[in-house]
Amino acid sequence: MRSMNLGFAAIGLIVLGGCAATASPQFDARFGDAPRALNAQQLIDPAAPSRNAQAVAKGDGRTTRDAMDRHAETYRSPPPTNVINIGLGR
């Protein structure tokens, strides 16, 4: 009889465990606040892209082409770097 009562008690606890709240509303309400705060802190002027859209588009084609060519050339032949690797990459 005692083992039967223990069995019912165990089943009752398991059933009551299913009714427990698993969500954490205090955490869910603030989910994502840290990344949004970091983005806001890193952005000095949020209106800069819309205000400077025409300024970026101005320029002659020759200057733009030369800048693109210089940029592409850095990938074809990168500038020399002074790197000392001692005992790495074995």
Backbone bond lengths (Angstrom), bond angles and torsions (degrees), N, CA, C in turn:
res aa  C-N    CA-C-N  psi(-1)  N-CA   C-N-CA  omega(-1)  CA-C   N-CA-C  phi
1 M - - - 1.426 - - 1.537 110.75 -
2 R 1.336 114.25 -38.95 1.456 118.32 -179.05 1.525 110.84 -67.52
3 S 1.330 117.77 -39.42 1.463 120.15 178.73 1.523 110.74 -66.53
4 M 1.330 115.80 -31.35 1.453 119.43 177.46 1.532 110.44 -68.38
5 N 1.327 117.69 -39.74 1.468 121.35 176.62 1.525 110.94 -64.86
6 L 1.329 116.70 -39.76 1.462 120.08 177.36 1.523 110.89 -64.81
7 G 1.315 116.41 -38.12 1.464 120.54 177.53 1.514 111.27 -63.56
8 F 1.336 116.94 -44.89 1.462 119.98 177.91 1.530 111.09 -64.16
9 A 1.310 116.05 -37.79 1.466 119.97 178.60 1.528 110.39 -65.19
10 A 1.320 117.01 -41.34 1.460 120.50 179.03 1.520 110.60 -65.15
11 I 1.330 116.96 -43.65 1.466 120.22 178.09 1.523 110.05 -63.81
12 G 1.312 116.88 -40.54 1.462 120.39 178.31 1.514 112.13 -61.90
13 L 1.326 116.82 -40.75 1.464 119.87 178.45 1.524 111.30 -66.69
14 I 1.314 116.62 -38.62 1.470 119.73 178.66 1.528 110.06 -64.97
15 V 1.326 116.27 -43.22 1.464 119.97 179.03 1.525 110.53 -64.36
16 L 1.323 117.47 -42.64 1.466 119.98 178.10 1.530 111.62 -66.51
17 G 1.313 116.40 -30.28 1.464 119.15 177.16 1.515 111.98 -64.13
18 G 1.330 117.04 -29.98 1.453 120.25 176.74 1.509 113.17 -69.68
19 C 1.311 116.87 -20.71 1.458 120.91 179.77 1.531 112.16 -87.53
20 A 1.298 118.01 -6.22 1.463 120.75 -177.04 1.527 109.92 -69.94
21 A 1.299 115.97 144.16 1.459 121.36 178.32 1.519 109.09 -75.48
22 T 1.321 115.67 125.34 1.462 119.80 -179.99 1.523 111.79 -100.39
23 A 1.315 117.79 -18.66 1.457 120.71 -179.98 1.520 109.77 -78.89
24 S 1.289 115.77 153.10 1.455 120.55 178.02 1.527 107.82 -119.28
25 P 1.322 118.35 91.29 1.468 120.08 -174.46 1.518 113.45 -61.67
26 Q 1.328 118.20 -30.78 1.461 117.96 -179.96 1.519 111.27 -69.71
27 F 1.342 118.11 -29.49 1.459 120.25 176.03 1.524 110.73 -82.54
28 D 1.319 117.59 -40.86 1.455 121.13 -177.69 1.523 112.01 -65.70
29 A 1.304 117.74 -30.91 1.463 120.47 -179.50 1.525 111.14 -67.51
30 R 1.323 117.61 -27.75 1.470 121.37 -178.24 1.526 112.30 -105.96
31 F 1.324 117.89 12.52 1.464 120.79 -176.69 1.531 110.00 -62.61
32 G 1.306 117.05 126.30 1.453 122.32 177.89 1.512 114.84 89.13
33 D 1.314 118.34 1.20 1.467 120.11 -179.05 1.525 112.04 -66.56
34 A 1.323 117.65 -38.85 1.466 120.30 -177.34 1.534 111.98 -64.20
35 P 1.342 120.82 -48.09 1.465 118.57 177.69 1.526 112.83 -64.17
36 R 1.328 116.80 -37.17 1.473 118.37 178.41 1.522 110.87 -65.53
37 A 1.317 117.72 -38.57 1.462 120.75 178.44 1.529 110.60 -66.55
38 L 1.335 117.15 -40.81 1.463 119.85 178.33 1.523 111.43 -64.31
39 N 1.316 118.04 -41.49 1.462 120.84 177.67 1.518 111.00 -62.68
40 A 1.321 116.80 -41.88 1.462 120.33 179.65 1.525 111.12 -65.85
41 Q 1.325 117.84 -35.60 1.458 120.92 -179.87 1.528 111.86 -72.63
42 Q 1.320 117.57 -28.94 1.462 120.51 -177.39 1.527 112.36 -84.95
43 L 1.312 118.01 -17.11 1.450 121.87 -177.69 1.518 109.00 -97.52
44 I 1.321 116.95 113.26 1.464 121.13 -176.05 1.527 110.92 -76.31
45 D 1.330 116.65 -48.09 1.459 120.94 -175.24 1.524 109.22 -129.14
46 P 1.335 119.05 99.59 1.455 120.37 -177.17 1.526 114.00 -65.52
47 A 1.324 118.47 -23.55 1.460 120.95 -178.12 1.524 113.02 -89.97
48 A 1.320 118.52 3.31 1.455 121.27 -176.11 1.533 113.40 -60.93
49 P 1.328 121.25 -44.07 1.461 118.60 -178.78 1.519 113.66 -61.27
50 S 1.317 117.73 -41.16 1.465 119.19 -179.04 1.521 111.43 -73.07
51 R 1.301 118.27 -33.77 1.457 121.25 -178.71 1.522 111.59 -76.01
52 N 1.318 117.81 -33.63 1.458 121.55 -175.56 1.528 113.29 -99.82
53 A 1.323 118.19 12.48 1.462 120.14 -176.66 1.522 111.26 -62.89
54 Q 1.339 118.69 -42.71 1.462 120.38 -179.73 1.520 111.20 -72.74
55 A 1.323 118.23 -33.62 1.459 120.91 -178.40 1.520 111.09 -65.90
56 V 1.310 117.60 -34.92 1.456 120.48 179.75 1.518 110.61 -72.12
57 A 1.331 117.55 -34.05 1.459 121.70 -176.47 1.525 111.61 -74.11
58 K 1.336 118.31 -20.63 1.464 120.42 -179.19 1.520 110.29 -75.03
59 G 1.293 116.02 143.41 1.460 121.89 178.42 1.517 109.32 145.92
60 D 1.318 115.42 154.27 1.461 117.77 -179.80 1.521 110.18 -87.48
61 G 1.298 115.71 160.62 1.453 121.94 -176.07 1.514 113.50 -66.38
62 R 1.340 117.14 -34.99 1.466 120.92 -177.02 1.532 110.53 -64.62
63 T 1.326 117.01 -44.41 1.456 120.55 -179.84 1.528 110.76 -64.38
64 T 1.316 116.11 -41.87 1.455 120.46 179.45 1.521 110.88 -64.58
65 R 1.334 117.00 -43.83 1.461 120.81 179.91 1.531 110.75 -63.93
66 D 1.329 117.52 -42.57 1.467 120.19 179.08 1.527 111.37 -63.68
67 A 1.326 116.33 -39.83 1.464 119.35 178.21 1.526 110.48 -64.96
68 M 1.321 117.49 -41.62 1.469 121.13 178.44 1.526 110.45 -64.50
69 D 1.328 116.92 -40.60 1.471 119.57 179.25 1.528 111.12 -65.09
70 R 1.341 117.13 -43.05 1.460 119.23 178.09 1.521 111.14 -63.50
71 H 1.311 116.49 -38.00 1.460 120.52 178.82 1.529 110.52 -65.59
72 A 1.313 117.54 -44.56 1.467 120.69 179.78 1.527 110.91 -66.69
73 E 1.327 117.34 -33.33 1.467 120.74 -179.61 1.522 111.84 -66.00
74 T 1.325 118.13 -30.30 1.463 119.71 178.52 1.520 111.42 -66.24
75 Y 1.334 117.58 -23.51 1.463 120.40 176.79 1.526 111.14 -84.25
76 R 1.334 116.96 -32.83 1.471 119.86 179.24 1.531 110.92 -69.90
77 S 1.313 116.73 -47.71 1.468 120.59 178.59 1.531 107.33 -134.18
78 P 1.322 116.67 90.91 1.462 119.24 -177.60 1.526 111.67 -64.80
79 P 1.308 116.46 150.15 1.463 118.90 178.77 1.526 110.26 -65.12
80 P 1.339 116.61 148.53 1.466 119.28 -178.53 1.525 111.20 -65.84
81 T 1.316 114.92 143.18 1.455 120.10 177.59 1.517 108.79 -122.01
82 N 1.298 116.22 152.05 1.447 121.98 -179.70 1.534 107.84 -101.88
83 V 1.330 116.02 94.46 1.459 121.27 -178.24 1.519 108.31 -118.03
84 I 1.309 115.84 130.36 1.462 120.87 177.50 1.510 107.39 -111.75
85 N 1.327 116.45 114.75 1.456 122.06 176.65 1.512 108.62 -108.94
86 I 1.291 116.40 112.03 1.465 120.79 179.21 1.515 107.89 -110.59
87 G 1.317 115.48 110.17 1.450 120.55 176.06 1.511 114.90 72.61
88 L 1.301 117.82 19.92 1.457 120.39 179.32 1.531 109.68 -108.22
89 G 1.275 116.73 150.89 1.455 121.74 174.89 1.519 114.37 77.54
90 R 1.303 117.64 27.90 1.470 118.84 179.90 1.467 110.53 -83.30
